[in-house]
Amino acid sequence: MNPAPQRLDFVGSNVANNLNKAVAYYQHMAENMTADEDPRVFMREAISAARTSLEKCLRGYDSFDALAFIRLAAGPWDFTDLRESESQIESSQAAQDVVALTLLGMGLPRQPLTGKNSGQPNPAEALGLAANIVTAARTLALFRGQRANQPLGALAGEFMGYELSVRGRQYESIAKEVNTELLGHPAVSSVINSVLGFTLDDIRAVREASTALMNERLFGARDRLGEASKAGPPADAESFRHDINLMMNECRLFGAVSPTDVAERSGVAESTARAVLDFFSTSRSAENDVNPVMRFVDGELPTPGGCIADEDEYLLLNGFLSEDELRRNLERGLIAAAAEKKNNAAKMWPKYDKRRAVYSESKSANLIGKLLQGAKPHWEGQKYIGPVDTKDTNSLGRDSDRTAVMTDKFESDILFLVDGVALCVEVKAASITEKSRGGNAQRLAKDLQKTLKEGNEQANRLTRLISTNGGVWSVEGEWIDLSSASEIHSIVVMLDDMGPLSLSMNVLADKGIIESDEVPWIVSMHDLIVISQTVDHSAQFLEYLRRRRGRRLATMVNGVDELDMFMWFLTGGMYFDPEPHEIAKHIPVESPIKASELRRYEEQPRVRLGTLTDPLDAWFYWQEGLSKSQVVKPARQEQPWVEQYLSASEATHPRGWLRFGADLVGLSESAQGSIGKNLKAVRRTARGGGIERSLTTHGASSFGSWLLTMSVAPKDASTDHLAEYMDAKQYQTHSDRAMLLLYQPDGSLIGTRYRGRPQERTTDRDHAVEIAPLRGLKMTFTKLPPSARRSTVRLRGARGKKKR
């Protein structure tokens, strides 16, 4: 009998609608293809047909006028009401790029200025046809990947499709922060200036001046026309006609700039302004060159650059000199100059490469430290002795004979050791190459070998040594004790944006890129910064890390954006029921696993993750001044007693503040609510005075079992017995860790006590606990540990109103 097909849940906005569009698209393909026709050939023919129609739509118009008018029509000029979940390809920057590439392929036709109504192409028609090309190119990339005889062929196709269609991958403020710290560093600035002839400050000055010129011309004309319409017939008819012409006909008058104008406005030398504009511009192709649209389709020319040059005019495109693409564009320039042996670039590149690595490691350490309440790394750049074969890991313990195994010297980028939690962090600053982004599966495999595979192997080697031996040997022969680590995680930070690659752990594991039993958390620098600015509590970060690294999550979720995953967590999701036998190992009473429990585990639906970042986007847009609406920062909601513990423990960092805090964050909303309700009942009882009142609960996950005792003690009540009770109860329940929280009847949290490891089992201790006045195990474990599943809730919307 064949197993029933696994259910698919849609999480996020517009997922079902997008899938329905995809189904309709493929159905249309099937209906128009012959039985033996190669879909790749069909898609190229469809692209050629759409390109021909687009050329017809654009023919007869000045290229600069048409592009400036289409940009004006498409926007966006204000991000207040912008929602990624509502975005359409027709209004995307990618579609505008295709219109620009089409005009370049037509030879960039120009018309002289006449001051008369020359008309404009239909922007809706032009963008619709361009969107057809983007959609077809993305589909073709997927087919190419699936047909490629390469292990990572399908993933390469998906990555190429992402590159072709997605723009604006980073928040402007964060991209600017990274660029300032890396590209603005004196050593890097000197390299860029020597090779390319300008600096980061020059680029920004040119962008600000060019944008200011465009806005003054466009919105100045708009405002004058608005005032004139209120005042009756225009007093200056010639100025009125000029403004109408500028906005509707000869739009190059606002959309194009010259180096002279930019230099005068920015204060930089005209030669520098020209160097910047030339570097970031594209001009008409040579007669025999491959059509730019087809180069785009083949992944060779993903964008037309920041502007289009024609003699001394530079037409500003959407995304002109945007911060999120600056580093990649400058790196392309440095690499090209080195290949052409220009300006000593070959010797300059290693200087940049070294600084890029140093910066990436330092920035990663600072960000993770921020997520851990300002913790400092246990080490950075530590060299240690490790086994050549990981099977020999247990032969490198403190008392082992290290000469019996083959060893080598290895380096760990960053290690954090905080409250019994070790974070082994590897940082990869190298960029994913253009060939990989263009769908070359072999090159993608090579890039991932150098980045993800190498980074994961480095982190996994250290995690195995710590978990097995409780420490490592330095290259100087000194033992470094790390035995306080009870929980270990591996993280790989990438300076580059990874797109769908970071959410493709199942594929990467299946294809040999990730070979460890545990998957690392792979995160881009940009996303790590976002998370560090958004998470309220370190314990929430640790719980996110626990879930994010789960194998189950890797096999059950399909998506393209780490921040969608993060927002899923903030809204109470990102949880799958653990394997029942795994939980049973942590419960010290025999309880047969029910068939219904196994069936519920096995039949959990897979998840297709859609857009969940609208609230996050709105918050960043408001902070960056792109939106007029003040927005509340998205936050994960905890019950008041949990929030109280997290805030109090972060202020003083008592033992267990991080690890046990994550245990509490991991509880479902109903479980947190139930414990909070019981705590209130105990507080009411304790108000009578006299004796201490308490409640005890337990939980279990793939990170072990825990015990929580919450005691409420009036001023005159003795609490001397609580430590003994907690220890006995932890021993009785075989819990890996235990926490005592001590409250006053008014709800004030006045103390904590934590044991972070299971107690050693002895015959004498067994007997003592057996006769102790404790509730029996069967009564204690009549209920399963509280679940971590929450009902996903919507976060506050763009206007700060709570939606349910």
Salt bridges, closest charged atoms under 4 A:
ASP9 OD1 - ARG7 NE 3.59
ASP38 OD2 - ARG40 NH2 2.86
ASP38 OD1 - ARG147 NH1 3.89
GLU55 OE2 - ARG51 NE 3.38
ASP62 OD1 - ARG110 NE 2.78
ASP62 OD1 - ARG252 NH2 3.43
ASP65 OD2 - ARG252 NH2 2.90
ASP78 OD2 - LYS628 NZ 3.57
ASP81 OD1 - ARG799 NH2 2.99
ASP97 OD2 - ARG167 NE 2.88
GLU163 OE1 - ARG169 NH2 3.21
GLU163 OE1 - ARG328 NH2 3.21
GLU163 OE2 - ARG437 NH1 2.61
GLU177 OE2 - LYS363 NZ 2.45
GLU181 OE1 - LYS363 NZ 3.02
GLU216 OE2 - ARG265 NH2 2.52
ASP223 OD1 - ARG222 NH2 3.06
GLU238 OE1 - ARG241 NH2 2.89
ASP243 OD1 - ARG224 NH2 2.92
ASP243 OD1 - HIS242 ND1 3.58
ASP261 OD2 - ARG217 NH2 3.36
GLU270 OE2 - ARG274 NH2 3.48
ASP298 OD1 - ARG44 NH1 2.83
ASP298 OD1 - ARG144 NH2 2.59
GLU300 OE1 - ARG295 NE 3.80
ASP310 OD2 - ARG110 NH1 2.69
ASP310 OD1 - ARG284 NH1 2.79
ASP312 OD1 - ARG274 NH1 2.76
GLU313 OE1 - ARG110 NH2 3.06
GLU323 OE2 - ARG204 NE 2.82
GLU323 OE2 - ARG207 NH2 2.89
GLU325 OE2 - ARG169 NH1 2.97
GLU325 OE1 - ARG328 NE 3.92
GLU331 OE2 - ARG327 NH1 3.05
GLU331 OE2 - ARG356 NH1 2.93
GLU340 OE1 - LYS342 NZ 2.95
ASP353 OD1 - ARG356 NH2 2.71
GLU411 OE1 - LYS383 NZ 3.66
GLU434 OE2 - ARG332 NE 3.20
ASP447 OD1 - ARG443 NE 3.08
GLU454 OE2 - LYS428 NZ 2.73
GLU457 OE2 - LYS453 NZ 3.60
GLU487 OE2 - HIS489 NE2 2.75
GLU487 OE1 - ARG546 NH2 2.80
GLU487 OE1 - ARG659 NE 2.80
ASP496 OD1 - ARG327 NH2 2.53
ASP496 OD2 - ARG437 NH2 2.96
ASP497 OD2 - ARG169 NE 3.52
ASP510 OD2 - LYS511 NZ 3.66
GLU515 OE1 - LYS453 NZ 3.15
ASP527 OD1 - HIS526 ND1 2.95
ASP536 OD1 - LYS633 NZ 2.66
GLU543 OE1 - ARG546 NH1 3.58
GLU543 OE2 - ARG547 NE 2.73
GLU562 OE1 - ARG548 NH2 2.75
ASP577 OD2 - ARG789 NH2 3.38
GLU579 OE2 - HIS581 ND1 2.93
GLU582 OE1 - LYS585 NZ 3.28
GLU638 OE2 - ARG636 NE 3.19
GLU638 OE1 - ARG790 NH2 2.71
GLU643 OE2 - HIS537 NE2 2.60
GLU650 OE1 - HIS537 ND1 3.04
ASP663 OD1 - ARG546 NH1 2.85
ASP663 OD2 - ARG737 NE 2.73
GLU692 OE1 - HIS721 NE2 2.87
ASP727 OD1 - ARG753 NH1 2.82
ASP727 OD2 - ARG755 NH1 3.49
ASP736 OD2 - HIS586 ND1 3.98
ASP766 OD1 - ARG761 NH2 3.73
